[in-house]
Amino acid sequence: MAQSKLTPLTAFLRLLPRLALILLLLLAPSADGSEGAVPPEENWNRENLARIAALAPSSNTGFSFVVVGDTQGPNSKFPMVLSAILKEEGILFVFDLGDLVNYATDEEYEETFFRHVRGLDVPFLTCASNHDHFKSKRAANYSRLFGTPHYYSFSVANAAFIVLDNGQDYSMTEEQFLWLERELAVAAEKPVRFVMMHRPISDPRPSRKGTVVPKRKPHDMTENGRTQDAARLSALLDEWGVTMVFAGHIHSYYRGTWGRTPYIITGGGGGGLHDSGTEASFHHYVRVDVPPDGRVTYKVVPVRKMVAPQIALNR
């Protein structure tokens, strides 16, 4: 008996259940809480450190970089801030102080961060934050995409950079504190020493009744009662004469000192702003110029509109 020939429509209808199953598997969350579309990046920071090393000037030549923080969504203004950053001339790299995302899924990293910075001529570094850890549930996503350990160091010309991870449990592990002590000793050989981290050591904003932010809890390393760790970190930075500490977490701009150590809080990279109605509340980034003589200058740049054209792309 001759076998009946399937029409194209009948063959397609028979394949539909299999196609639907494949689609569900692709879109289903993975075991670590990530979504279906996985960004191809791995060890992002390591790769960008290699790019910086290839581009870095000699020790007797100055350089410039940009610091930005808290670029997460939803409705992030990060594309607007980034368009302004890319108009800066002579920038060696950009450093993002964390809170790249809200919930640390692969899909969110792709939509909020990678699709904006992938392919840029300028290297882009990051540090881990509380949102990148997402209550410790999805720190594995950050680890896979950006590399481990989350804390690291590097040097450019006459400057040393120490990058901390104080995003998990509001503080740092004992292992990281011991590592920091060793790194500060090594960094002392450089005339300029920067420390980059997400959470501030202490919150500079007023918190008493009748002030701008009444009855506000501190938004810093002491949020979970870890005051001893905050004091320990401040003492270490004072002891080794750190040039400047950069932190985010507070979505505003502040500058001052913790103990004897100068700090800049720059959290206006695109996320919803804090301290509405105050002079500190605006989207911005900070340009840092490091000349050979070590007399570093810092320029906060407000961003209130998209800057076009955005041309610094490596096609």
C-alpha positions as CSV (number, residue, x, y, z in Angstrom):
1,M,0.0,0.0,0.0
2,A,1.4,3.4,-1.0
3,Q,2.3,5.7,1.8
4,S,0.5,9.0,1.7
5,K,2.7,12.0,1.2
6,L,2.7,14.8,3.9
7,T,1.8,18.2,2.8
8,P,4.2,21.0,4.0
9,L,1.4,22.3,6.4
10,T,0.9,18.9,7.9
11,A,4.6,18.4,8.5
12,F,4.9,21.8,10.1
13,L,2.0,21.2,12.4
14,R,3.6,17.9,13.6
15,L,6.8,19.8,14.4
16,L,5.1,22.4,16.5
17,P,5.1,20.6,19.9
18,R,8.9,20.0,19.5
19,L,9.5,23.6,18.6
20,A,7.5,24.8,21.6
21,L,9.5,22.5,23.9
22,I,12.8,23.9,22.6
23,L,11.6,27.5,23.0
24,L,10.5,26.8,26.6
25,L,13.9,25.3,27.5
26,L,15.7,28.3,26.0
27,L,13.6,30.9,27.9
28,A,13.4,29.0,31.2
29,P,15.4,30.5,34.2
30,S,18.5,28.6,35.0
31,A,19.2,27.0,38.3
32,D,21.1,30.1,39.5
33,G,18.2,32.4,38.8
34,S,19.4,33.8,35.5
35,E,17.1,34.2,32.5
36,G,17.2,32.6,29.1
37,A,19.4,34.9,27.0
38,V,22.8,34.5,28.5
39,P,25.4,37.3,27.7
40,P,28.4,35.9,26.0
41,E,30.8,37.8,28.3
42,E,32.9,36.0,30.9
43,N,35.8,37.5,32.9
44,W,34.8,41.0,31.7
45,N,37.1,42.8,34.2
46,R,40.1,40.7,33.4
47,E,39.7,41.3,29.7
48,N,39.3,45.0,30.2
49,L,42.4,45.1,32.5
50,A,44.4,43.6,29.7
51,R,43.1,46.3,27.3
52,I,44.1,49.0,29.8
53,A,47.6,47.5,30.2
54,A,48.0,47.6,26.4
55,L,47.0,51.2,26.3
56,A,48.5,52.5,29.5
57,P,51.2,55.3,29.3
58,S,54.6,55.2,30.9
59,S,55.1,56.3,34.5
60,N,56.2,59.8,33.4
61,T,53.1,60.4,31.4
62,G,49.8,61.6,32.7
63,F,46.4,59.9,32.1
64,S,42.7,60.4,32.7
65,F,39.8,58.2,33.6
66,V,36.1,58.5,34.4
67,V,34.2,57.2,37.5
68,V,30.5,56.6,37.4
69,G,28.2,54.7,39.7
70,D,24.7,53.2,40.2
71,T,23.8,52.8,36.6
72,Q,20.9,50.3,37.1
73,G,17.3,50.6,35.9
74,P,14.5,50.4,35.5
75,N,14.2,53.4,33.2
76,S,17.9,54.1,33.8
77,K,19.5,57.3,32.4
78,F,22.8,55.4,31.9
79,P,22.6,55.8,28.1
80,M,22.3,59.5,28.6
81,V,25.3,59.6,31.0
82,L,27.3,57.3,28.8
83,S,26.7,59.5,25.7
84,A,28.3,62.4,27.6
85,I,31.2,60.3,28.9
86,L,32.0,59.2,25.3
87,K,32.5,62.8,24.3
88,E,35.3,63.2,26.8
89,E,38.8,63.3,25.2
90,G,41.8,61.4,26.3
91,I,40.0,58.9,28.6
92,L,42.0,55.7,29.3
93,F,39.1,53.8,30.9
94,V,35.8,54.2,32.7
95,F,35.1,52.7,36.2
96,D,31.6,51.8,37.3
97,L,31.2,51.6,41.0
98,G,28.5,48.9,40.9
99,D,24.7,48.5,41.0
100,L,24.9,47.7,37.4
101,V,21.5,46.0,37.7
102,N,18.7,45.5,40.3
103,Y,18.2,41.7,40.4
104,A,21.4,40.4,38.9
105,T,19.9,38.2,36.2
106,D,21.7,37.5,32.9
107,E,18.9,39.2,31.0
108,E,19.1,42.3,33.1
109,Y,22.9,42.5,32.7
110,E,22.5,42.3,29.0
111,E,19.7,45.0,28.7
112,T,21.0,47.4,31.3
113,F,24.8,47.2,31.0
114,F,26.4,45.0,28.3
115,R,24.4,46.2,25.3
116,H,25.5,49.8,26.1
117,V,29.2,49.2,26.7
118,R,30.0,46.2,24.4
119,G,32.2,47.3,21.6
120,L,33.3,50.6,23.0
121,D,36.8,51.8,22.2
122,V,37.3,52.7,25.9
123,P,37.8,49.9,28.5
124,F,35.1,49.6,31.2
125,L,35.8,48.2,34.7
126,T,33.3,47.4,37.5
127,C,33.2,46.5,41.2
128,A,30.6,44.3,42.9
129,S,27.7,45.9,44.8
130,N,24.7,44.9,46.9
131,H,22.4,44.7,43.8
132,D,25.0,42.7,41.9
133,H,25.1,40.2,44.8
134,F,21.2,40.5,45.1
135,K,21.1,39.4,48.7
136,S,23.8,36.8,48.0
137,K,21.4,34.8,45.8
138,R,22.9,35.7,42.4
139,A,26.5,36.6,43.2
140,A,27.4,33.6,41.0
141,N,26.1,35.5,38.0
142,Y,28.4,38.4,38.6
143,S,31.3,36.1,39.3
144,R,30.8,34.3,35.9
145,L,30.3,37.4,33.9
146,F,32.9,39.7,35.5
147,G,35.4,37.2,37.1
148,T,36.7,36.3,40.5
149,P,37.7,37.3,43.0
150,H,35.5,40.4,43.1
151,Y,38.3,42.4,44.6
152,Y,41.4,43.1,42.6
153,S,44.2,45.7,42.0
154,F,46.1,47.2,39.1
155,S,48.4,50.1,38.3
156,V,48.6,52.7,35.6
157,A,51.7,54.9,35.3
158,N,52.2,56.6,38.7
159,A,48.9,55.5,40.2
160,A,47.7,52.3,42.1
161,F,44.1,51.2,42.1
162,I,42.6,48.9,44.7
163,V,39.1,47.6,44.0
164,L,37.0,46.3,47.0
165,D,33.9,44.2,47.3
166,N,31.8,45.5,50.2
167,G,28.5,44.8,48.5
168,Q,27.7,41.5,50.3
169,D,26.5,41.6,53.9
170,Y,27.3,45.4,54.1
171,S,31.0,44.7,54.7
172,M,34.1,42.8,53.7
173,T,35.4,39.4,54.7
174,E,38.4,38.9,56.9
175,E,40.2,37.4,54.0
176,Q,39.6,40.6,52.0
177,F,40.8,42.8,54.9
178,L,44.1,40.9,55.1
179,W,44.4,41.1,51.3
180,L,43.8,44.9,51.5
181,E,46.5,45.4,54.1
182,R,49.0,43.7,51.7
183,E,47.8,45.6,48.7
184,L,48.0,49.0,50.5
185,A,51.7,48.2,51.4
186,V,52.5,47.5,47.8
187,A,50.5,50.5,46.6
188,A,52.6,52.8,48.9
189,E,55.3,52.6,46.3
190,K,53.1,54.8,44.0
191,P,52.6,58.5,44.7
192,V,48.9,58.2,43.8
193,R,46.6,55.6,45.4
194,F,42.9,55.2,44.7
195,V,40.4,52.9,46.4
196,M,37.2,52.0,44.5
197,M,34.2,50.4,46.3
198,H,30.4,50.5,46.2
199,R,29.2,51.2,49.8
200,P,30.5,54.3,51.5
201,I,32.2,53.9,54.8
202,S,29.7,56.4,56.3
203,D,26.7,58.3,55.0
204,P,27.4,62.0,54.9
205,R,23.7,63.1,54.7
206,P,21.9,64.6,57.6
207,S,19.4,62.2,59.3
208,R,17.9,64.1,62.2
209,K,14.3,65.1,62.3
210,G,13.6,68.3,60.4
211,T,16.4,67.8,58.0
212,V,16.2,66.9,54.3
213,V,16.0,63.2,55.0
214,P,14.2,62.8,58.3
215,K,14.6,59.5,60.3
216,R,16.7,58.0,57.5
217,K,18.8,54.9,58.2
218,P,22.4,55.2,57.2
219,H,23.1,54.1,53.6
220,D,26.6,52.8,54.1
221,M,28.7,50.0,55.6
222,T,27.0,50.3,59.0
223,E,23.5,49.5,57.7
224,N,23.7,46.0,59.2
225,G,25.4,47.1,62.4
226,R,28.9,46.5,61.1
227,T,30.3,49.7,62.6
228,Q,33.6,48.0,63.6
229,D,34.3,47.0,60.0
230,A,33.6,50.5,58.8
231,A,36.0,51.9,61.4
232,R,38.6,49.3,60.6
233,L,38.5,50.2,56.9
234,S,38.7,53.9,57.6
235,A,41.8,53.4,59.9
236,L,43.6,51.4,57.2
237,L,43.0,54.0,54.5
238,D,44.2,56.7,56.9
239,E,47.3,54.7,57.9
240,W,48.4,54.2,54.3
241,G,47.6,57.7,53.0
242,V,45.1,56.9,50.3
243,T,44.8,59.7,47.8
244,M,41.0,59.3,47.2
245,V,38.3,56.8,47.8
246,F,35.4,56.5,45.3
247,A,32.1,55.1,46.4
248,G,28.5,54.9,45.1
249,H,25.4,53.4,46.7
250,I,23.9,56.9,47.4
251,H,22.4,58.1,44.2
252,S,23.8,61.7,44.6
253,Y,27.1,63.5,44.6
254,Y,29.1,64.2,47.8
255,R,32.7,65.0,48.6
256,G,34.4,65.1,52.0
257,T,36.7,63.1,54.2
258,W,36.4,59.9,56.3
259,G,39.0,60.4,59.0
260,R,41.9,61.9,57.1
261,T,41.0,60.2,53.8
262,P,39.3,62.2,51.1
263,Y,36.2,60.6,49.4
264,I,33.9,61.2,46.5
265,I,30.5,59.6,46.4
266,T,29.3,59.4,42.8
267,G,26.0,57.6,42.5
268,G,24.4,59.6,39.7
269,G,25.2,57.2,36.8
270,G,21.6,56.6,35.7
271,G,19.6,55.0,38.5
272,G,16.7,56.9,40.2
273,L,18.2,59.8,42.2
274,H,18.2,60.2,46.0
275,D,17.8,63.4,48.0
276,S,15.4,65.0,45.6
277,G,15.3,68.8,45.8
278,T,18.9,69.1,47.1
279,E,22.0,70.3,45.3
280,A,23.5,66.8,45.5
281,S,20.8,65.2,43.5
282,F,21.7,65.1,39.8
283,H,22.9,62.6,37.2
284,H,26.6,62.9,36.6
285,Y,30.1,61.3,36.3
286,V,33.5,62.3,37.6
287,R,36.5,62.9,35.4
288,V,39.9,62.3,37.0
289,D,43.1,63.7,35.6
290,V,46.4,62.2,36.9
291,P,49.4,64.2,35.8
292,P,53.0,63.0,36.2
293,D,53.5,65.2,39.3
294,G,50.7,63.4,41.1
295,R,48.6,66.6,41.6
296,V,45.3,64.9,40.8
297,T,42.2,66.9,39.7
298,Y,38.6,65.9,39.9
299,K,35.8,67.3,37.8
300,V,32.1,66.4,38.5
301,V,30.2,66.7,35.2
302,P,26.4,67.1,35.5
303,V,24.4,65.3,32.7
304,R,20.9,66.5,32.0
305,K,20.3,65.6,28.3
306,M,21.5,63.1,25.7
307,V,24.7,64.1,24.0
308,A,24.8,63.2,20.3
309,P,26.4,61.8,18.2
310,Q,27.7,58.8,20.2
311,I,30.7,57.9,18.0
312,A,33.2,56.1,20.2
313,L,32.2,52.6,19.0
314,N,34.5,50.0,17.6
315,R,32.5,48.5,14.7
